[in-house]
């Protein structure tokens, strides 16, 4: 069971991560804009590089949005007094797992089971 001090420390970490991710949202959006077809200004290889950069930026944005969703869910669990409990089996999530990823919603056993179910 986590102490109130530990929970508060996790809350501060989550809020800082959320603030950073939300603060970089404008930068990520500008990197995902449409790549213009202007052969006089950009050669074919440069356009391909731009398209590849755009695809990478879109993937980064999707990961960031997923992280934001997980962080907000963890903050809601803190508010409800459910932080540190697996959302599947309700067992305690190991402190080390939370330390590595404070947004973790599943204990290790349930996370492994969920991974196997996906494949």
N, C-alpha and C positions, 0 to 999 in steps of 0.2 A: 504494500500500500504506500502510495506517495504521500509525503508530508505537504502541508499547505505551502511551505517555502519552496519546495521542489515544483509544485504545480504553478506557483507564481513565476518562478524562473522560466519554466516552459512557456507560460503565457507571454512573457516579455520577448522570448526568442521568436515565438510564432508571430507576434505583432510586428517585430522588426523585419522578419522575412516577408510578411505581407506588405509592409510599407515599401520595402525595396522593390518587390515584384511589381506592385502597382505604380511605383515611381518610374519604372523603366517601360511601362506600357506604351507610351508615345513613341519611344525610340523603336520598339519592336514593330509598331504599326507602320512607321515610315519605311521600314526595311521590307515590308511585304507588299508595297504598292505595285501596280501594274508595270511591267517592263515594256517600254514603248519600242515599236519597230521603226527605227530611224536609221536606215543603212548609210546615210551620209555622215552620221555622227558616230555610230557604233557599228563595228564590223560584226560578222556572223559569230566569230569566236567570242567576242566581247559580249554579244547578246546571250550566247549560251552560258557564259560565266554569270551574267546578270540573272538569268533564269535559275541557274543552280543556286546562286546566293539567295534569290527570292524563296526557293523551295526550302532551303535551310532555315531562313528566317520564319517561314510559316510553321515549320516543325518546332522551332524554338518557342514561338508564340503559343502553340498548342500545349507544349510542356509547361510553360509558365501559367497558362490558364488552368491547367489541371492541378498544378501546385497550389494556386490560389484557392481553388475549390477545396482541396484537402486541408489547407491551413484554416480556412473559414469553418470547415466542419469540426476541426480539432478545437477551435476557439468556442464553438457552440457546445462541444462536449465538456469543456472546462466550466462554462456557465451553468450547465445542467448538473455538474458534479459527477460526470461520467468519464472524465479524462483518465486515461491509463487503464481503462477496461476494454477488452476486446469487444467490438460491436457484434461479433458472431456468437462467441461462446461465453462472454462476460467474465472470463478469467482475466487476471492482471496481465498487462503487457510488461515485459521485462524492462527495467530501468535502462539498461544498455541499449535496447532497441529504441526506446523513446529518446534517449540521448543522441543516438545516431539520426533519428528522424522523428521529431516531436509530433508530426502530423500522422504518425502511424495509427491506424484504426484497428488493426488486427494483431493478435499475438502471433508468434512465429509459426506455431502449428497451423493456425487457421490461414495464415498468409501462404504457407507452403501448399495447403490443401486447395486454396483458391487458385494458385498458379497451376496446379495439376489439372484442375477443372477447366482452365482456359485452353489446355492443350489436348 
